[in-house]
Amino acid sequence: MDKNGSARVRALAAELKDLREKSGMTTLQVSRRAGYSPPVLNRMENALREVSPEETATLLAIYDIKGKDRERLLELARKSQEPWVEITVPPFGTRTQTLANFEATATRIVHGSMLRIPGLLQTPDYIRTVAMVRGTQAGEIDELVDTRMARQLVLTKRGAPKYLAIIDEPALRRRAGSDQLMADQIRHILDIAGMPNVDIRVIPFDHGLHDGLSGTYIMMDFAKGDSVVRFDHRHSWMFLDQPALITKYREMSDKLLRVALTSAETVKFLGRLEAEFRVKAKRDGSWSHGVAEVQP
């Protein structure tokens, strides 16, 4: 199997390819302007060849990228072989675009979600409610919703990756807004669970403690290159690509599956949970409510 570069190298390659495509230029046109052969540029864009800071600067000049975006991409090039940990979280769009680029090329995605419903399964109303609770600025919420909904298209595209979501039961029962909102959210998960490339598995609360409680993670496998694990916290995020650590998370995923409900049991559980939320919504008079009445 061909071996791609580090997580930073691959993220930079994906962004450079995206910038070229948005510019409307072909690899031949860019190669001529940059002084590279088309095969060299192709290898850069597919992370089969590391891109130096000088080469990155040349390409960014061709694509007319300036300011903060230029500095951010040059930093990726300068630190291409360093562990990728961001303590001061970059703008929302930056951290999401990097994840979306990885998801778009993944052949398999495993999301171990212990606190909230996974992003690829969230409804717009659920996203808005979580954003308001977190204090997201009103002007950024619509962007957040649009970006996450665009990410979700990866599950329905041609050649979609296999997607496994392992969700702790409290994440599904923790109400975000109205009971109707939650009922609709659970129904949405049930609809996605019917897709041939999707497997939803719930870890029942009655099981007690389990290894996944150490934190939420996303593990992505690729046709070429090593797998990547992503963590995302309020004030930091990181990508891990060291094979020994990937093995640990693969083993943990296997252990979680052993204590989770089967796919069929999960569907039955979600059906009962949806009914519970709908009963509460009618009883409490929240049936007509949409997004939660949460102060931003």
Secondary structure as GFF3:
##gff-version 3
##sequence-region A 1 296
A	DSSP	alpha_helix	7	23	.	.	.	ID=ss1
A	DSSP	alpha_helix	27	34	.	.	.	ID=ss2
A	DSSP	alpha_helix	38	45	.	.	.	ID=ss3
A	DSSP	alpha_helix	53	62	.	.	.	ID=ss4
A	DSSP	alpha_helix	67	78	.	.	.	ID=ss5
A	DSSP	beta_strand	84	86	.	.	.	ID=ss6
A	DSSP	alpha_helix	92	105	.	.	.	ID=ss7
A	DSSP	beta_strand	106	113	.	.	.	ID=ss8
A	DSSP	three_ten_helix	119	121	.	.	.	ID=ss9
A	DSSP	alpha_helix	124	133	.	.	.	ID=ss10
A	DSSP	alpha_helix	138	152	.	.	.	ID=ss11
A	DSSP	three_ten_helix	153	155	.	.	.	ID=ss12
A	DSSP	beta_strand	162	168	.	.	.	ID=ss13
A	DSSP	alpha_helix	169	173	.	.	.	ID=ss14
A	DSSP	alpha_helix	179	193	.	.	.	ID=ss15
A	DSSP	beta_strand	198	203	.	.	.	ID=ss16
A	DSSP	three_ten_helix	205	207	.	.	.	ID=ss17
A	DSSP	three_ten_helix	211	214	.	.	.	ID=ss18
A	DSSP	beta_strand	217	222	.	.	.	ID=ss19
A	DSSP	beta_strand	228	233	.	.	.	ID=ss20
A	DSSP	beta_strand	236	240	.	.	.	ID=ss21
A	DSSP	alpha_helix	243	259	.	.	.	ID=ss22
A	DSSP	alpha_helix	263	284	.	.	.	ID=ss23
###
